Amino acid sequence: MKRTYRATTAEAALDILRAATKQIEGELLAYAPGDFQARDRAEAVAPVSLSISLDLTALIEATSEKHNQAENL
């Protein structure tokens, strides 16, 4: 199962990251229900592909601008 998600706000990006984590955890629980040691072992070797492209340029610029304005008050 391959999924692609896109986010344009910090809120959406964080929601996607949380959802992806829950999906991985859910599959690991299904693989080894009730056996935490087996789940931990599977977590260490389970093949999962994850690619993230994170562009914080606009947020960093907004943060710098906000702090610069505060310093000039």
ChimeraX attribute file (.defattr): number of C-alpha atoms within 10 A of each C-alpha:
attribute: neighborCount
match mode: 1-to-1
recipient: residues
	/A:1	2
	/A:2	5
	/A:3	6
	/A:4	5
	/A:5	10
	/A:6	9
	/A:7	12
	/A:8	8
	/A:9	10
	/A:10	11
	/A:11	9
	/A:12	13
	/A:13	15
	/A:14	12
	/A:15	13
	/A:16	15
	/A:17	13
	/A:18	11
	/A:19	12
	/A:20	15
	/A:21	11
	/A:22	12
	/A:23	12
	/A:24	14
	/A:25	14
	/A:26	12
	/A:27	13
	/A:28	19
	/A:29	18
	/A:30	11
	/A:31	13
	/A:32	15
	/A:33	12
	/A:34	10
	/A:35	10
	/A:36	12
	/A:37	10
	/A:38	15
	/A:39	19
	/A:40	14
	/A:41	12
	/A:42	15
	/A:43	16
	/A:44	9
	/A:45	8
	/A:46	12
	/A:47	8
	/A:48	7
	/A:49	6
	/A:50	8
	/A:51	6
	/A:52	7
	/A:53	6
	/A:54	8
	/A:55	9
	/A:56	10
	/A:57	9
	/A:58	9
	/A:59	12
	/A:60	11
	/A:61	11
	/A:62	12
	/A:63	12
	/A:64	12
	/A:65	12
	/A:66	11
	/A:67	11
	/A:68	11
	/A:69	10
	/A:70	9
	/A:71	8
	/A:72	6
	/A:73	5
